[in-house]
Amino acid sequence: MSQIEATYPRDSALADKVIEVLASKLGKPARSIHLDSDLLLDLEVDSLSMAELTVLVEQVGGVRIPGDALLDARTVGDLVDLLVRHSTPNSRLDRVGLG
């Protein structure tokens, strides 16, 4: 069982999709991005990149994340947690093509 499956048993497809989007946007291999990857220290996401990533991640999750909630996101796992908390199961599945 992967770290994603263990952490998000019902949302592993969503977590995988978030990592895929981050990898594509940041030009990094997906296998180098983990749930505990620090957005600033490990992935070098600056404020402009974070704004762009926010839009992409919201599209993946099919939800709007309040701006103040995003200020607390320090890791990839934090982004996935925000999506899980602000979406419904059906919207998550629809966005990753499983619904």
C-alpha positions in Angstrom: 0.0 0.0 0.0 1.4 3.4 -1.0 1.6 6.4 1.4 -1.2 8.0 -0.5 -3.5 5.0 -0.2 -2.7 4.7 3.5 -3.3 8.4 4.1 -6.3 8.9 1.8 -8.0 5.5 1.4 -11.0 7.0 -0.2 -9.3 9.8 -2.0 -6.1 8.3 -3.3 -7.0 9.1 -6.9 -7.5 12.8 -5.9 -4.1 12.9 -4.2 -2.5 11.2 -7.2 -4.0 13.8 -9.5 -2.8 16.7 -7.3 0.7 15.4 -7.4 0.4 15.0 -11.2 -0.7 18.6 -11.6 2.1 19.8 -9.3 4.7 17.8 -11.2 3.5 19.2 -14.6 3.3 22.8 -13.4 6.7 22.7 -11.6 8.5 20.6 -14.2 9.4 17.9 -11.7 8.9 14.1 -11.9 5.8 13.0 -10.1 7.8 10.3 -8.3 9.8 13.1 -6.6 6.7 14.7 -5.1 5.3 13.2 -1.9 2.5 14.2 0.5 5.1 15.5 3.0 7.0 17.5 0.4 7.2 21.1 1.6 5.8 23.5 -1.0 8.4 26.2 -0.3 11.5 24.3 0.8 11.3 21.1 -1.3 9.3 22.3 -4.4 10.4 25.9 -4.4 6.9 27.2 -4.8 6.9 31.0 -4.5 3.8 33.2 -4.0 3.1 33.6 -7.7 3.5 29.9 -8.4 1.2 29.2 -5.3 -1.5 31.5 -6.8 -1.3 29.5 -10.1 -1.2 26.2 -8.3 -4.2 27.2 -6.3 -6.3 27.6 -9.4 -5.1 24.2 -10.8 -5.7 22.4 -7.6 -9.2 23.9 -7.2 -10.0 22.7 -10.7 -8.8 19.2 -9.8 -11.0 19.1 -6.7 -13.9 20.9 -8.3 -14.1 23.3 -5.3 -13.2 26.8 -4.3 -10.8 26.9 -1.4 -11.0 30.0 0.8 -7.8 32.2 0.5 -7.1 32.2 4.2 -7.1 28.4 4.3 -4.5 28.3 1.6 -2.1 30.4 3.8 -1.8 27.4 6.1 -0.9 24.9 3.3 2.7 24.0 3.8 2.9 20.6 2.2 1.4 18.7 -0.7 -0.7 16.7 1.8 -2.1 20.0 3.2 -3.4 20.9 -0.3 -5.0 17.5 -0.6 -6.5 17.9 2.9 -8.0 21.2 1.8 -9.6 19.7 -1.2 -11.0 16.8 0.8 -12.4 19.1 3.4 -14.0 21.5 0.9 -15.5 19.0 -1.6 -18.1 16.3 -1.7 -17.2 12.7 -2.6 -19.0 13.0 -6.0 -17.2 16.2 -7.0 -13.8 14.6 -6.2 -14.6 11.6 -8.3 -16.0 13.6 -11.2 -12.9 15.8 -11.4 -10.5 12.9 -11.6 -12.6 11.1 -14.2 -14.0 8.4 -11.9 -17.5 9.6 -11.4 
